[in-house]
Amino acid sequence: MILGFDTATPITTVAILDHERIASESARDPGPDGRPVASRALLAMIDAAVGEAGGWERIATIAVGRGPGSFTGLRIAISTARALSQARRIAVAGVDSTAALAAGLGEHPEAAARERIGVVDARRGEVFAAVDRGAGAGEPVVCAPGDVLEALGGGLEGAMAAGDGAIRFRSEIEALGCTVPADADPANRLSARQICLLAAKMDPGRALFPAGVTPKYMRLPDAERWLERNDGS
């Protein structure tokens, strides 16, 4: 079985894949204060999912969303994956969160034969994005919403885009000729189910022990940028 989880976006999501069947899946939205609940909910969600699956002895791989996404969310997910791997001696597979979004979009009835773009809100007026042209999502980019198609290599007019970044910057992305599902469409929610399914397709040799799985930050956090500005002043 594969235990998968992701906290790169405001959603905290956990799932377990038993061969090709999703045995368990849960998700928690941000709390009433608008803050993600990963720091206090992730371990409890994992414990519940593993218990339903029959215990840790049935888990062969831990799959974790490695971003890009929230700095805090990525630190929580990666540190949790490393700790569980070390304690249980279970290999870890890192999965791009943008790839999971693009894979989930592939289940949308209007996505057939179209390029699919996973878009995560990167804050600071930017997005993280990756495109699946039919052979799996490529490397993510970070850019302004209006530059997404150019940053991803062009030729994507008519593509579908989904994720919290696609919702927030809907007007800019639709102006590029892309389609964004309705805000409440499940395609806009990153699912740990896709983290598991993508991990299952990976070469087993790419499943590593803790030190080999690192977050995909793609840019400096605000604190480091502030220090750099002050050091240069």
C-alpha positions in Angstrom: 0.0 0.0 0.0 1.0 3.6 -0.6 0.3 6.3 2.0 0.1 9.7 0.3 -0.4 13.2 1.6 0.0 16.8 0.5 -0.1 20.2 2.3 1.4 22.4 -0.4 -1.9 24.2 -0.8 -4.4 25.4 2.0 -6.0 21.9 1.8 -4.6 19.1 4.0 -5.2 15.8 2.2 -4.3 12.2 2.9 -5.0 9.0 1.0 -4.0 5.3 0.8 -3.7 3.3 -2.4 -4.1 -0.4 -2.2 -2.7 -1.6 -5.5 -5.0 0.3 -8.0 -7.8 1.0 -5.5 -8.1 4.0 -3.3 -8.7 2.5 0.2 -8.9 5.7 2.1 -9.1 9.4 1.3 -9.7 12.5 3.5 -9.2 16.2 3.2 -9.4 19.2 5.6 -10.0 22.8 4.5 -8.6 25.8 6.3 -10.1 26.6 9.7 -12.5 29.5 10.5 -9.5 31.8 10.7 -8.6 30.9 7.1 -5.3 29.2 8.1 -4.5 25.7 6.9 -4.9 23.0 9.6 -1.9 20.8 8.6 0.2 21.6 11.6 -2.4 20.2 14.0 -4.4 17.8 11.8 -2.0 16.0 9.4 -0.7 13.4 11.9 -4.1 12.6 13.2 -5.4 12.2 9.6 -2.5 9.9 8.7 -3.0 7.8 11.9 -6.7 7.4 11.1 -6.0 6.4 7.5 -3.3 3.9 8.4 -5.5 2.4 11.1 -8.3 1.9 8.5 -5.9 0.2 6.2 -4.8 -2.4 8.7 -1.7 -0.8 10.3 1.8 0.4 9.4 2.9 -3.1 8.5 0.8 -2.8 5.3 2.4 0.5 4.1 5.2 -0.1 1.6 5.8 3.5 0.5 5.1 7.0 1.8 4.3 9.5 -1.1 4.5 13.1 -0.2 3.7 16.2 -2.2 6.9 18.2 -2.4 5.5 21.3 -3.9 5.9 23.9 -5.2 3.5 25.6 -2.8 3.3 27.1 0.7 6.7 27.3 2.5 5.1 26.3 5.8 3.0 23.6 4.2 6.0 22.0 2.4 8.1 22.0 5.6 5.3 20.3 7.5 4.7 17.6 4.8 8.4 16.9 4.1 9.4 16.8 7.8 6.4 14.5 8.5 7.4 12.2 5.7 11.0 12.0 6.8 10.1 11.3 10.4 7.7 8.6 9.5 10.1 7.0 7.1 12.9 7.0 9.6 10.7 5.7 12.4 9.1 3.0 10.3 11.9 2.3 7.8 9.6 2.9 4.9 10.8 4.4 1.6 9.6 7.9 0.6 8.6 9.1 -2.9 8.4 12.8 -3.6 5.7 13.9 -6.0 5.3 17.3 -7.6 2.1 18.9 -6.3 1.5 20.7 -9.6 1.7 17.3 -11.3 -0.9 15.9 -9.0 -3.2 18.8 -9.9 -2.7 18.3 -13.6 -3.3 14.5 -13.1 -6.6 15.2 -11.3 -7.7 17.5 -14.0 -7.3 14.6 -16.4 -10.4 13.1 -14.8 -12.5 16.1 -15.8 -15.0 15.3 -18.6 -14.0 18.3 -20.6 -10.2 17.6 -20.4 -10.0 14.8 -23.0 -7.4 15.4 -25.7 -6.5 18.8 -24.1 -3.3 20.0 -22.4 -3.8 20.2 -18.6 -2.2 22.8 -16.4 -1.9 22.6 -12.6 -1.8 26.0 -11.1 -0.9 26.7 -7.4 -1.3 30.2 -5.9 2.3 31.3 -5.2 1.3 34.6 -3.5 3.2 37.9 -4.4 1.0 38.0 -7.5 2.5 34.9 -9.0 1.7 31.2 -9.6 3.4 27.9 -9.7 2.4 25.9 -12.8 3.2 22.7 -14.7 1.6 21.4 -17.9 0.8 17.8 -18.9 0.7 17.6 -22.6 -0.3 13.9 -22.5 2.9 12.2 -21.1 2.8 13.5 -17.5 3.4 16.9 -16.1 6.8 18.6 -16.7 8.9 20.7 -14.4 6.9 23.5 -12.7 7.6 27.2 -13.3 7.0 30.3 -11.2 5.7 33.4 -13.0 3.0 36.0 -13.3 -0.5 34.6 -14.2 -0.5 36.4 -17.5 2.9 34.7 -18.4 1.9 31.1 -17.7 1.6 29.9 -21.3 4.8 31.5 -22.4 6.7 30.2 -19.3 5.4 26.7 -20.0 6.7 26.7 -23.6 3.7 28.0 -25.5 1.3 26.3 -27.8 -1.3 25.9 -25.0 -4.2 27.9 -26.1 -7.4 25.9 -25.4 -5.8 24.1 -22.5 -7.6 23.5 -19.2 -6.1 24.9 -16.0 -7.1 24.1 -12.4 -6.0 24.8 -8.9 -6.3 27.5 -6.3 -4.0 29.7 -8.5 -6.3 29.2 -11.5 -9.3 30.3 -9.3 -7.6 33.3 -7.9 -6.3 34.5 -11.3 -9.2 33.2 -13.4 -9.5 36.4 -15.5 -5.8 36.5 -16.4 -5.7 32.8 -17.3 -8.9 32.7 -19.2 -7.7 35.8 -21.1 -4.9 33.5 -22.4 -7.5 31.2 -24.1 -7.5 28.6 -21.3 -10.6 27.1 -19.6 -10.8 27.1 -15.8 -13.4 24.9 -14.1 -16.0 26.5 -11.8 -14.5 27.4 -8.4 -16.3 24.6 -6.6 -15.3 21.9 -9.2 -13.2 19.1 -7.5 -10.6 19.5 -10.2 -9.4 22.7 -8.4 -8.7 20.7 -5.2 -5.3 19.0 -4.9 -6.0 15.4 -3.9 -3.7 12.9 -2.1 -5.3 10.3 -4.3 -3.3 11.7 -7.2 -0.1 11.8 -5.1 -0.5 8.1 -4.5 -1.4 7.2 -8.1 1.6 9.2 -9.4 3.9 7.6 -6.9 2.7 4.1 -8.0 3.8 4.9 -11.5 7.4 5.9 -10.5 10.3 3.6 -10.9 10.7 1.8 -7.5 14.4 2.9 -7.5 13.2 6.5 -7.1 11.6 5.8 -3.8 14.2 7.1 -1.3 14.8 7.2 2.4 14.4 10.5 4.3 17.4 12.6 3.3 16.7 12.1 -0.5 13.3 13.8 -0.5 13.5 17.6 -0.5 10.8 20.3 -0.9 10.5 22.1 -4.2 10.5 25.7 -3.0 11.5 27.4 -6.3 12.1 30.8 -4.6 13.3 32.3 -1.4 10.9 32.7 1.6 10.0 36.3 2.6 12.3 36.2 5.6 15.4 35.3 3.5 14.4 38.0 0.9 14.2 40.6 3.6 17.6 39.6 4.9 19.2 39.8 1.4 17.7 43.2 0.9 19.1 44.4 4.2 22.5 42.9 3.7 22.8 44.7 0.4 21.7 48.1 1.8 
